[in-house]
Structures are given as C-alpha cells and as structure tokens.
C-alpha cells in the first residue's frame, strides 16, 4: 500500500513577526482579562461561609484601582506613539496622493465650487471657461501670432 504524500503549504509554519503595537495591546488585553478572572474568583469566594466579605470587597476595589492605573499609564504613553505614527503615515499618504493627483483637477474643484455658490444664490467669484471655449481662445491667439509673422516689416525698407 502506498503512503499518502501531502503537498506542503506555501505559507510559513512559524508565527508571523508581531508588531510592537500588537504586543502592547495584547499585553493590555491579557492584563484586563486576567484581572477580570481574579475578580470573578474573589466574588465566588465572597459567597463562601468563612469569607470576610468586607476584606474581599476591599481587595476587589484595590485590584481595580491598580488595573485602572496600569491601563491609564500604558494608554497615555501609547497615545503619544499613536499620534506620532499618525503624523508619519499621514505624510506618506499625502506623498502617494500627490503622485496620483492631476494638477488640472484644481479647475474642476473651482467649477464645482462655483456651481455650489450658484445654488446658494451667491455671485460667481471666477469665470471658468469650458474646455472647448479655452481651446478656441488659444486657437485664435495662435492665428493672430501667425498673421503678425506673415506681415512684412515696414521699417526694414
């Protein structure tokens, strides 16, 4: 009987590298999850006949206070990193947008804004010529330049 041979997965079997953020947020999550478990155990112990209910409630309050302090410290520091990263990635995104941006889009933006002003009953700030009108104007200027070149120079006689 032939042995079954499988095809190995093209994906690596080892765990992917974890980001610094993931490690921090995961640690914070585990802390909070484990503190919840400790509090749950203490609340269960509170129901036992020999339990000092006041001591257990005091302990729960202290544990929650420590949890909040640790959460706040981590989150405050992490917020600074996140703001820094946000600025860094905002700059990178702007670089990509600039590469993809057509400089002539400003004319379309102006045209849209003028249409908005018209709907609001405001007077236009600029006149935007349609492309065909601008092309005709350019054509007539070109024609005028050519005519000037063809005219004989009267001074040169």
ROZARO-871840 format. One record per residue: x, y, z of N, C-alpha, C in turn; residue number from 1; residue in one letter. Coordinates in nm, 4 decimals, always signed. Layout:
N
> X, Y, Z, X, Y, Z, X, Y, Z, NUM, a
...
This chain:
157
> +0.0834, -0.1182, +0.0000, +0.0000, +0.0000, +0.0000, +0.0884, +0.1252, +0.0000, 1, x
> +0.0560, +0.2193, -0.0833, +0.1370, +0.3396, -0.0983, +0.1066, +0.4366, +0.0154, 2, x
> +0.2110, +0.5019, +0.0624, +0.1944, +0.6023, +0.1680, +0.1411, +0.7312, +0.1066, 3, x
> +0.0534, +0.7972, +0.1802, -0.0017, +0.9236, +0.1313, +0.1046, +1.0323, +0.1442, 4, x
> +0.1213, +1.1062, +0.0382, +0.2147, +1.2184, +0.0429, +0.1355, +1.3466, +0.0217, 5, x
> +0.1480, +1.4341, +0.1150, +0.0762, +1.5610, +0.1044, +0.1646, +1.6671, +0.0421, 6, x
> +0.1033, +1.7725, -0.0012, +0.1770, +1.8858, -0.0556, +0.1926, +1.9862, +0.0571, 7, x
> +0.3167, +2.0269, +0.0789, +0.3414, +2.1251, +0.1842, +0.2772, +2.2578, +0.1494, 8, x
> +0.2323, +2.3259, +0.2522, +0.1725, +2.4581, +0.2348, +0.2811, +2.5578, +0.1947, 9, x
> +0.2491, +2.6497, +0.1050, +0.3472, +2.7520, +0.0678, +0.3655, +2.8580, +0.1765, 10, x
> +0.2759, +2.8569, +0.2757, +0.2835, +2.9559, +0.3822, +0.3760, +2.9071, +0.4919, 11, x
> +0.4523, +2.9967, +0.5514, +0.5441, +2.9548, +0.6574, +0.4673, +2.9003, +0.7772, 12, x
> +0.5283, +2.8021, +0.8414, +0.4612, +2.7417, +0.9567, +0.4849, +2.8193, +1.0850, 13, x
> +0.5894, +2.8975, +1.0881, +0.6158, +2.9723, +1.2105, +0.5268, +3.0959, +1.2163, 14, x
> +0.5096, +3.1441, +1.3347, +0.4255, +3.2607, +1.3565, +0.4850, +3.3828, +1.2891, 15, x
> +0.4009, +3.4668, +1.2343, +0.4489, +3.5888, +1.1711, +0.5057, +3.6829, +1.2762, 16, x
> +0.5967, +3.7671, +1.2336, +0.6531, +3.8669, +1.3250, +0.5397, +3.9558, +1.3746, 17, x
> +0.5429, +3.9848, +1.5013, +0.4356, +4.0649, +1.5606, +0.4827, +4.2075, +1.5792, 18, x
> +0.3946, +4.2984, +1.5508, +0.4305, +4.4397, +1.5630, +0.4368, +4.4794, +1.7102, 19, x
> +0.5105, +4.5862, +1.7334, +0.5232, +4.6398, +1.8697, +0.3853, +4.6769, +1.9244, 20, x
> +0.3007, +4.7330, +1.8379, +0.1662, +4.7712, +1.8818, +0.0854, +4.6497, +1.9236, 21, x
> +0.0931, +4.5442, +1.8447, +0.0168, +4.4243, +1.8758, +0.0587, +4.3682, +2.0112, 22, x
> +0.1880, +4.3657, +2.0368, +0.2379, +4.3132, +2.1642, +0.1846, +4.3972, +2.2808, 23, x
> +0.1877, +4.5287, +2.2656, +0.1405, +4.6174, +2.3732, -0.0085, +4.5996, +2.3981, 24, x
> -0.0876, +4.6043, +2.2907, -0.2323, +4.5928, +2.3077, -0.2732, +4.4533, +2.3550, 25, x
> -0.1998, +4.3537, +2.3091, -0.2287, +4.2176, +2.3539, -0.1976, +4.2025, +2.5029, 26, x
> -0.0855, +4.2599, +2.5473, -0.0493, +4.2542, +2.6895, -0.1550, +4.3254, +2.7735, 27, x
> -0.2003, +4.4394, +2.7259, -0.3043, +4.5138, +2.7979, -0.4334, +4.4335, +2.8035, 28, x
> -0.4678, +4.3694, +2.6930, -0.5868, +4.2853, +2.6900, -0.5733, +4.1697, +2.7899, 29, x
> -0.4576, +4.1032, +2.7872, -0.4368, +3.9894, +2.8786, -0.4419, +4.0342, +3.0242, 30, x
> -0.3831, +4.1493, +3.0536, -0.3900, +4.2024, +3.1899, -0.5353, +4.2182, +3.2320, 31, x
> -0.6144, +4.2844, +3.1496, -0.7543, +4.3101, +3.1844, -0.8359, +4.1813, +3.1921, 32, x
> -0.8082, +4.0890, +3.1021, -0.8791, +3.9616, +3.1051, -0.8463, +3.8841, +3.2329, 33, x
> -0.7189, +3.8828, +3.2710, -0.6790, +3.8103, +3.3924, -0.7272, +3.8793, +3.5193, 34, x
> -0.7276, +4.0107, +3.5198, -0.7813, +4.0827, +3.6358, -0.9297, +4.0505, +3.6503, 35, x
> -1.0025, +4.0442, +3.5382, -1.1445, +4.0055, +3.5443, -1.1601, +3.8668, +3.6057, 36, x
> -1.0712, +3.7756, +3.5691, -1.0781, +3.6391, +3.6245, -1.0503, +3.6397, +3.7740, 37, x
> -0.9522, +3.7190, +3.8185, -0.9217, +3.7275, +3.9622, -1.0423, +3.7834, +4.0371, 38, x
> -1.1017, +3.8867, +3.9829, -1.2190, +3.9468, +4.0481, -1.3346, +3.8474, +4.0520, 39, x
> -1.3509, +3.7727, +3.9448, -1.4558, +3.6711, +3.9410, -1.4324, +3.5647, +4.0501, 40, x
> -1.3083, +3.5233, +4.0666, -1.2745, +3.4249, +4.1721, -1.3027, +3.4846, +4.3089, 41, x
> -1.2643, +3.6102, +4.3289, -1.2894, +3.6741, +4.4579, -1.4388, +3.6864, +4.4863, 42, x
> -1.5171, +3.7169, +4.3872, -1.6627, +3.7259, +4.4074, -1.7208, +3.5885, +4.4410, 43, x
> -1.6630, +3.4851, +4.3797, -1.7056, +3.3489, +4.4157, -1.6679, +3.3164, +4.5596, 44, x
> -1.5497, +3.3584, +4.6015, -1.5046, +3.3336, +4.7387, -1.5898, +3.4093, +4.8396, 45, x
> -1.6430, +3.5227, +4.7969, -1.7268, +3.6056, +4.8824, -1.8499, +3.5281, +4.9302, 46, x
> -1.8931, +3.4304, +4.8515, -2.0128, +3.3524, +4.8838, -1.9850, +3.2386, +4.9813, 47, x
> -1.8567, +3.2123, +5.0074, -1.8222, +3.1032, +5.0997, -1.8562, +3.1442, +5.2432, 48, x
> -1.8955, +3.0477, +5.3261, -1.9375, +3.0818, +5.4635, -1.8259, +3.1428, +5.5479, 49, x
> -1.7025, +3.1026, +5.5236, -1.5937, +3.1543, +5.6072, -1.5307, +3.2816, +5.5510, 50, x
> -1.5856, +3.3391, +5.4462, -1.5257, +3.4552, +5.3815, -1.5519, +3.5828, +5.4595, 51, x
> -1.4508, +3.6680, +5.4626, -1.4656, +3.8019, +5.5184, -1.5054, +3.8923, +5.4008, 52, x
> -1.6358, +3.9117, +5.3873, -1.6892, +3.9824, +5.2713, -1.6301, +4.1233, +5.2557, 53, x
> -1.6127, +4.1910, +5.3664, -1.5585, +4.3275, +5.3614, -1.4152, +4.3270, +5.3069, 54, x
> -1.3331, +4.2332, +5.3494, -1.1944, +4.2228, +5.3003, -1.1914, +4.1935, +5.1518, 55, x
> -1.2788, +4.1052, +5.1086, -1.2814, +4.0685, +4.9668, -1.3258, +4.1881, +4.8826, 56, x
> -1.4262, +4.2606, +4.9284, -1.4702, +4.3792, +4.8536, -1.3577, +4.4831, +4.8472, 57, x
> -1.2869, +4.4985, +4.9572, -1.1730, +4.5908, +4.9638, -1.0672, +4.5490, +4.8626, 58, x
> -1.0377, +4.4199, +4.8567, -0.9374, +4.3669, +4.7639, -0.9797, +4.3921, +4.6191, 59, x
> -1.1084, +4.3711, +4.5911, -1.1584, +4.3935, +4.4545, -1.1384, +4.5399, +4.4150, 60, x
> -1.1687, +4.6313, +4.5066, -1.1515, +4.7740, +4.4790, -1.0045, +4.8058, +4.4538, 61, x
> -0.9144, +4.7514, +4.5362, -0.7714, +4.7768, +4.5187, -0.7209, +4.7211, +4.3849, 62, x
> -0.7644, +4.6018, +4.3521, -0.7224, +4.5395, +4.2259, -0.7714, +4.6213, +4.1077, 63, x
> -0.8967, +4.6671, +4.1139, -0.9497, +4.7501, +4.0046, -0.8763, +4.8836, +3.9955, 64, x
> -0.8389, +4.9384, +4.1100, -0.7641, +5.0643, +4.1093, -0.6281, +5.0461, +4.0417, 65, x
> -0.5588, +4.9379, +4.0736, -0.4287, +4.9098, +4.0117, -0.4468, +4.8870, +3.8617, 66, x
> -0.5504, +4.8130, +3.8254, -0.5771, +4.7885, +3.6834, -0.5961, +4.9205, +3.6096, 67, x
> -0.6776, +5.0091, +3.6653, -0.7036, +5.1383, +3.6004, -0.5754, +5.2212, +3.5875, 68, x
> -0.4925, +5.2189, +3.6909, -0.3674, +5.2955, +3.6863, -0.2749, +5.2414, +3.5771, 69, x
> -0.2626, +5.1085, +3.5701, -0.1769, +5.0483, +3.4670, -0.2329, +5.0778, +3.3283, 70, x
> -0.3639, +5.0610, +3.3103, -0.4271, +5.0915, +3.1816, -0.3997, +5.2365, +3.1412, 71, x
> -0.4209, +5.3287, +3.2344, -0.4033, +5.4709, +3.2047, -0.2590, +5.5016, +3.1662, 72, x
> -0.1627, +5.4463, +3.2418, -0.0216, +5.4713, +3.2098, +0.0142, +5.4186, +3.0711, 73, x
> -0.0270, +5.2959, +3.0425, +0.0039, +5.2384, +2.9115, -0.0644, +5.3170, +2.8005, 74, x
> -0.1896, +5.3504, +2.8209, -0.2658, +5.4176, +2.7152, -0.2134, +5.5588, +2.6906, 75, x
> -0.1752, +5.6296, +2.7975, -0.1207, +5.7641, +2.7791, +0.0076, +5.7599, +2.6975, 76, x
> +0.0967, +5.6680, +2.7317, +0.2222, +5.6570, +2.6566, +0.1957, +5.6107, +2.5138, 77, x
> +0.1056, +5.5146, +2.5013, +0.0755, +5.4623, +2.3681, +0.0097, +5.5686, +2.2808, 78, x
> -0.0702, +5.6546, +2.3425, -0.1358, +5.7618, +2.2657, -0.0312, +5.8526, +2.2016, 79, x
> +0.0780, +5.8801, +2.2723, +0.1849, +5.9619, +2.2146, +0.2456, +5.8937, +2.0927, 80, x
> +0.2716, +5.7635, +2.1041, +0.3257, +5.6878, +1.9899, +0.2275, +5.6869, +1.8738, 81, x
> +0.1002, +5.6681, +1.9066, -0.0016, +5.6617, +1.8019, -0.0109, +5.7952, +1.7278, 82, x
> -0.0049, +5.9067, +1.8009, -0.0099, +6.0386, +1.7366, +0.1120, +6.0588, +1.6462, 83, x
> +0.2293, +6.0165, +1.6938, +0.3496, +6.0266, +1.6119, +0.3335, +5.9436, +1.4843, 84, x
> +0.2893, +5.8184, +1.5009, +0.2691, +5.7306, +1.3855, +0.1637, +5.7867, +1.2908, 85, x
> +0.0591, +5.8440, +1.3474, -0.0463, +5.9027, +1.2649, +0.0116, +6.0116, +1.1751, 86, x
> +0.0939, +6.0981, +1.2304, +0.1571, +6.2036, +1.1519, +0.2486, +6.1468, +1.0444, 87, x
> +0.3251, +6.0457, +1.0815, +0.4165, +5.9805, +0.9868, +0.3392, +5.9209, +0.8685, 88, x
> +0.2339, +5.8466, +0.8982, +0.1581, +5.7821, +0.7913, +0.0732, +5.8820, +0.7127, 89, x
> +0.0331, +5.9917, +0.7766, -0.0381, +6.0967, +0.7051, +0.0536, +6.1550, +0.5975, 90, x
> +0.1811, +6.1792, +0.6335, +0.2771, +6.2318, +0.5358, +0.2969, +6.1339, +0.4213, 91, x
> +0.3074, +6.0060, +0.4522, +0.3243, +5.9052, +0.3471, +0.2024, +5.9022, +0.2545, 92, x
> +0.0823, +5.9085, +0.3140, -0.0402, +5.9082, +0.2333, -0.0433, +6.0301, +0.1426, 93, x
> -0.0046, +6.1463, +0.1941, -0.0022, +6.2691, +0.1137, +0.0948, +6.2544, -0.0036, 94, x
> +0.2089, +6.1882, +0.0192, +0.3048, +6.1656, -0.0898, +0.2408, +6.0820, -0.2009, 95, x
> +0.1693, +5.9764, -0.1610, +0.1003, +5.8935, -0.2607, -0.0048, +5.9754, -0.3354, 96, x
> -0.0816, +6.0543, -0.2615, -0.1864, +6.1345, -0.3238, -0.1272, +6.2352, -0.4221, 97, x
> -0.0140, +6.2947, -0.3851, +0.0490, +6.3920, -0.4746, +0.0938, +6.3259, -0.6039, 98, x
> +0.1424, +6.2028, -0.5956, +0.1844, +6.1315, -0.7160, +0.0661, +6.1036, -0.8077, 99, x
> -0.0493, +6.0767, -0.7495, -0.1671, +6.0421, -0.8280, -0.2496, +6.1634, -0.8699, 100, x
> -0.2223, +6.2766, -0.8088, -0.3040, +6.3966, -0.8298, -0.2722, +6.4628, -0.9633, 101, x
> -0.3755, +6.4957, -1.0366, -0.3618, +6.5687, -1.1617, -0.3693, +6.7172, -1.1287, 102, x
> -0.2666, +6.7948, -1.1637, -0.2679, +6.9378, -1.1293, -0.3867, +7.0124, -1.1887, 103, x
> -0.4428, +6.9618, -1.2972, -0.5572, +7.0295, -1.3584, -0.6876, +7.0061, -1.2823, 104, x
> -0.6848, +6.9194, -1.1814, -0.8050, +6.8967, -1.1005, -0.8501, +7.0226, -1.0278, 105, x
> -0.7591, +7.1171, -1.0063, -0.7984, +7.2410, -0.9382, -0.9074, +7.3137, -1.0166, 106, x
> -0.9013, +7.3033, -1.1481, -1.0034, +7.3696, -1.2297, -1.1399, +7.3053, -1.2089, 107, x
> -1.1399, +7.1738, -1.1967, -1.2667, +7.1041, -1.1696, -1.3199, +7.1415, -1.0319, 108, x
> -1.2283, +7.1546, -0.9335, -1.2698, +7.1950, -0.7990, -1.3318, +7.3348, -0.8015, 109, x
> -1.2693, +7.4254, -0.8751, -1.3220, +7.5625, -0.8857, -1.4599, +7.5598, -0.9508, 110, x
> -1.4726, +7.4805, -1.0557, -1.6009, +7.4727, -1.1251, -1.7095, +7.4202, -1.0313, 111, x
> -1.6769, +7.3154, -0.9527, -1.7748, +7.2609, -0.8559, -1.8127, +7.3664, -0.7527, 112, x
> -1.7119, +7.4405, -0.7046, -1.7382, +7.5422, -0.6029, -1.8265, +7.6532, -0.6594, 113, x
> -1.8016, +7.6909, -0.7817, -1.8840, +7.7947, -0.8437, -2.0280, +7.7471, -0.8601, 114, x
> -2.0471, +7.6196, -0.8930, -2.1820, +7.5638, -0.9028, -2.2506, +7.5652, -0.7666, 115, x
> -2.1751, +7.5346, -0.6599, -2.2317, +7.5401, -0.5243, -2.2751, +7.6825, -0.4908, 116, x
> -2.1886, +7.7795, -0.5234, -2.2226, +7.9199, -0.4960, -2.3473, +7.9613, -0.5726, 117, x
> -2.3598, +7.9142, -0.6958, -2.4770, +7.9478, -0.7776, -2.6033, +7.8929, -0.7118, 118, x
> -2.5983, +7.7685, -0.6629, -2.7144, +7.7076, -0.5961, -2.7517, +7.7833, -0.4694, 119, x
> -2.6511, +7.8417, -0.4025, -2.6762, +7.9177, -0.2805, -2.7196, +8.0612, -0.3095, 120, x
> -2.7264, +8.0954, -0.4383, -2.7683, +8.2299, -0.4759, -2.6574, +8.3324, -0.4624, 121, x
> -2.5341, +8.2896, -0.4537, -2.4207, +8.3812, -0.4416, -2.3652, +8.4125, -0.5799, 122, x
> -2.3072, +8.5317, -0.5946, -2.2493, +8.5660, -0.7253, -2.1215, +8.4850, -0.7497, 123, x
> -2.0877, +8.4640, -0.8749, -1.9654, +8.3889, -0.9043, -1.8418, +8.4693, -0.8663, 124, x
> -1.7393, +8.4010, -0.8249, -1.6123, +8.4667, -0.7938, -1.5191, +8.4613, -0.9138, 125, x
> -1.5326, +8.3561, -0.9906, -1.4485, +8.3371, -1.1084, -1.5341, +8.2917, -1.2240, 126, x
> -1.4837, +8.3133, -1.3433, -1.5491, +8.2573, -1.4601, -1.4638, +8.1412, -1.5092, 127, x
> -1.5227, +8.0264, -1.5220, -1.4499, +7.9098, -1.5700, -1.4975, +7.8823, -1.7112, 128, x
> -1.4028, +7.8901, -1.8029, -1.4374, +7.8640, -1.9421, -1.4435, +7.7146, -1.9654, 129, x
> -1.5398, +7.6686, -2.0419, -1.5389, +7.5272, -2.0779, -1.4157, +7.4982, -2.1621, 130, x
> -1.3748, +7.3751, -2.1650, -1.2536, +7.3366, -2.2354, -1.2587, +7.3790, -2.3826, 131, x
> -1.3742, +7.3633, -2.4451, -1.3861, +7.3983, -2.5869, -1.3643, +7.5475, -2.6071, 132, x
> -1.4178, +7.6306, -2.5183, -1.4009, +7.7755, -2.5302, -1.2543, +7.8132, -2.5098, 133, x
> -1.1885, +7.7481, -2.4162, -1.0470, +7.7760, -2.3914, -0.9635, +7.7336, -2.5111, 134, x
> -0.9991, +7.6220, -2.5723, -0.9267, +7.5744, -2.6906, -0.9467, +7.6713, -2.8067, 135, x
> -1.0695, +7.7220, -2.8244, -1.0971, +7.8180, -2.9317, -1.0193, +7.9473, -2.9096, 136, x
> -1.0128, +7.9919, -2.7820, -0.9377, +8.1135, -2.7498, -0.7901, +8.0939, -2.7820, 137, x
> -0.7350, +7.9827, -2.7461, -0.5946, +7.9520, -2.7742, -0.5713, +7.9470, -2.9251, 138, x
> -0.6657, +7.8870, -2.9976, -0.6562, +7.8783, -3.1435, -0.6544, +8.0178, -3.2056, 139, x
> -0.7423, +8.1063, -3.1588, -0.7479, +8.2412, -3.2152, -0.6199, +8.3186, -3.1827, 140, x
> -0.5618, +8.2994, -3.0687, -0.4345, +8.3643, -3.0336, -0.3236, +8.3150, -3.1264, 141, x
> -0.3207, +8.1849, -3.1497, -0.2217, +8.1249, -3.2397, -0.2353, +8.1844, -3.3787, 142, x
> -0.3587, +8.1952, -3.4262, -0.3842, +8.2504, -3.5583, -0.3354, +8.3944, -3.5652, 143, x
> -0.3614, +8.4712, -3.4614, -0.3158, +8.6108, -3.4548, -0.1646, +8.6202, -3.4583, 144, x
> -0.0944, +8.5336, -3.3898, +0.0520, +8.5334, -3.3905, +0.1058, +8.5016, -3.5307, 145, x
> +0.0412, +8.4064, -3.5963, +0.0851, +8.3683, -3.7312, +0.0666, +8.4842, -3.8284, 146, x
> -0.0437, +8.5588, -3.8150, -0.0688, +8.6734, -3.9035, +0.0391, +8.7796, -3.8862, 147, x
> +0.0777, +8.8026, -3.7590, +0.1801, +8.9037, -3.7324, +0.3125, +8.8634, -3.7961, 148, x
> +0.3433, +8.7358, -3.7932, +0.4684, +8.6874, -3.8509, +0.4692, +8.7041, -4.0022, 149, x
> +0.3547, +8.6889, -4.0661, +0.3458, +8.6957, -4.2130, +0.3546, +8.8390, -4.2661, 150, x
> +0.3170, +8.9371, -4.1844, +0.3171, +9.0757, -4.2305, +0.4616, +9.1205, -4.2579, 151, x
> +0.4805, +9.1918, -4.3678, +0.6149, +9.2414, -4.3960, +0.6487, +9.3534, -4.2972, 152, x
> +0.7709, +9.3612, -4.2624, +0.8190, +9.4635, -4.1711, +0.8379, +9.5947, -4.2484, 153, x
> +0.7599, +9.6981, -4.2146, +0.7620, +9.8253, -4.2879, +0.8891, +9.9036, -4.2574, 154, x
> +0.9475, +9.8854, -4.1438, +1.0645, +9.9616, -4.1058, +1.1894, +9.9138, -4.1804, 155, x
> +1.1889, +9.7878, -4.2215, +1.3072, +9.7298, -4.2814, +1.3333, +9.7749, -4.4243, 156, x
> +1.2568, +9.8658, -4.4881, +1.2736, +9.9082, -4.6265, +1.3931, +9.9907, -4.6452, 157, x
